[in-house]
Amino acid sequence: MVIASGSANYLGLANAPVLWILAMAVMSVVVVQSLIYMGAVRKNAESAGMSQQEVRSAFRAGGVAAIGPSLSVVLVAIALLPLFGTPPVIVRVGLIGSAATEVASASIAAGTMGANLGDETFTSGVFIVALMAMSLSGAGWMISTLILTPVFKRSSHKLEKVNPALMSIIPGAALLAAFAALSFREIPKSPTHVIAVVVSAIVMSICLFLSKVLKMPWLKEWGLGISLLVGLIAAYFAHYAGLGAPEA
């Protein structure tokens, strides 16, 4: 039995002006932070042994590398717009970037009220509870970052005193482990996922090799974007060749 209150036509509430104001305020903070960080990088580049040309190259590489993940977030956001409305999607998926976590939080919250996402039981009252659950879920990540970042900073200073070389290895190892975890999690799903991962890895290796041999630094910067695109194309053809996920 649904104990939620309010009309099932909740999208008027989901697109309320106050939510638009709050969403734009949050995204404005992100933009301002990015500009501050970029300015700090340019200002302190020399102390880190980087030239301004290297800084510009790093910015370009980061921008290109963000295209693939950003496109996937945009596509997911478009799919979620009819369910949650524009302002919540901008803040939740656009800021956190994990559609699976946001949908799971909303689904669990709706389930506690005897409702389901997207049907007539998902009333305005259920929407408010689901939005609160999504917000608390994201807040947990941010609070953890706020608490743990100073702890890790102090630890990094201690490691630098013990062995400075460790601080050049640990960040790279952590990044490699993060990408490996994401990749290996996808591999068991279907042959299409395996093909996408393998093709992307091969293309990235070729780009890095050609960049070094042909002395083309721009190819290294665009390598991730190219490998993502080729991997997606390979996955598309593999799926329609009958190598998709097995039917349940």
N, C-alpha and C positions, 0 to 999 in steps of 0.2 A: 504494500500500500504506500502510495506516495504521500509524504507529509509535507512536501514543498508547497510554498504559497506563491501566488502571483500568476500572471498570464504566461502561456508558453511562448508568446511573442516577446522575447526578451531582447531582441537585437536593438530595439530603441534604447534600452538601458545600456547595452554593450557599446553603443556608439554615442553615448551622452557627451556633451561638450566638456564636462569636467574631466572625463577620462581622456579626451583628446588633449586637454591642457596638461594633464599629468604625464601622458605619454611623450608629448613634445618636450616637456621639461627634463624627463629622464634621458631622452636621446640627445638633448642639447648638452647635458653634462658629459655624455660620452664623447661628443664632438670636441668640447672644450678640453677635456682630458687628453684626447689624442693630439690636439694642437700644442698643448703644454709639453707633452712627452717629445713630440717632434722637435720643438724648439730647444728643449733640454739636450736632446741628442746632438743637434747641430752645435750648440754652445760648448758641450763637453767632449766633442769628438777628438780634439787634439790631445787631450789628457789620456784618452784611451788608445792613442796611436792610430787614429783613423783620419784620413783626409776627407774633405767635403765631397770629393768625387765618390769615395767609398760609401759615404753616408747616403748620397743620392742613389747609388747602385743598390744599397740595402733597402731603401724605401721602395724602389721599383720592384725588387725581388719580392718584398713583402706584399706589395699591392697585387702583383701577378699571382702569387701563391694563394691570396685570399679569394680570387675569383671563383674557383671551383667550389670550395665550401660555402661561399656566400650564395652562389646560384642554387645550391641544394636547399639552403635555408629559405631563400625566396620562394622556391617552388612549394615547399612545405607550408610556408606562411600563407600563400595563396589558397591552398587547399583548406586551411583552418579558418579563413576569414568568414565563411558562412556559419561556422560553429561558434566562434568566440567574439566576432566583431573585430573591427580594425584596430582600435587603440590597445586592447589587451594583447593582440597578436604582435603588434609592433614592439611592445615592452617585453612580453614573455619570450617569444621565439626570436625576435630581433636582437634582444639583449643577451639572453641566456644561450640561445642557439640550439637547445635540445628539445625538439618537438616531442620525442618519445617521453621524456620526463614530464613535460607540461601536460600532455594528454593523459598520461597515467595518473598524475595528481588530480586532474579534473575528474577523471573517470572514477577514481576511488572516492572522492568527495561526493560525487553525484550518487554513487552506489550506496553510501551511508544514508541517503535520503530516499532510497527506493526509486531512483531515477536513472535514466540512461542518456548518454551524450547523443544529441541530435534528434531525439524523438519528442513526442508531445509531452512526455514527463519532465523534460528539461525546461522548467519554468524559470521565471526571473529570480525567484528565491533560490533555486538550485544553482543558477548561474552565479549569484553573489557568493555562495559558499564555495563553488568550484574555483572562482577567481581568487578568493582568499587562500584556498589551498595551494593554488599555483604560485601565489605571491610568497607564501611562507616557504614553499619548496625552494624557490630561487633565493630567498633571503638566507636560507641555511648555507648555501654555497658562498654567498658574499660575506656572511659573518665569519665563516670558517677561514676564508681568505684574509679577512681583516685581522683575525687573531693569530693565524699561523705564519703570516708573512714576516712579522718582526722576529718570530722565533727562528724561522729559517735564515733570516738575515744575520742574526747573532751566530747561528751555527756556521754559516758560510765564512764569517770573519775568523772564527776559531780554526776552521779547516785551512784557510789561507795561511795562517801562522804555522800550522803543522806542515803542510805541503801545498804551496801555491799551484802546483800543476793539477791538483785535484779539482780546483774550481774551473779549470778549462775542460776537464773531462766530464764532470758530473752533469752540467747542463746539457751537453750534447748527448750523453747517455740517457738522460731522462726524456729528452725529446724523441730519441730513437725508440725508446721503450713505449712511449705513448702512441707513436704511429704504428709500431709493431702490434700493440695490443688491439688497436682499432682494426688493423688489417686481418689479423688472425681470427678475430671475432666474426668476420664476414665470411671467411673461407668455407666453414662447414655448411653454409646455408644452401649452396647449389653449385653445380659446375660453372654457371655463369659468373658467380662471384669469384671463383678461382681464376677464370680467364681474365676477368677485369683486373684482379690484383697482379697476375703474372705479366700481362701485357703492359700495364702501367709501369711496373718495375723495369721491364726490358726497355721501354721507351725512355724512361728517366735515365737509365744507365747509358743508353746511346747518346742522349743529349749531353750528359756530363763528359762522356768520352770525346765527342766531337767538339765540345766547347774547349777542352784542353788541347786537343790535337790541332784544331783549326784556329786556335786563339780567338775564340768568339765568346767573350764574357756574357753577352746578352742571351746566348743560348742557355747558359746556366740559370739566368734569372727567369727565363720563360719555360724552363724544363718542367717544372711542376704543373704549370697550366697545360702544356702540351701533353704530358703523360696522362693527366686527368681526362682531357678531351678524347684522346685516342682510346683510353680505357673504357670510357662511356660508349664510344662507338663500337668497340669490340664486344662489350656486354650486350648492346642492342642487337647486334647480329647473332650473338650466341643465344640470346633468349628466343629470338624468332626462328632459330634453327632447332628449337626443341630442347635446349639445355637449361631451361629455367628450373625454379624450385619445384620439387615433386609435390603432387597434389596430396593434401591431407586425407 
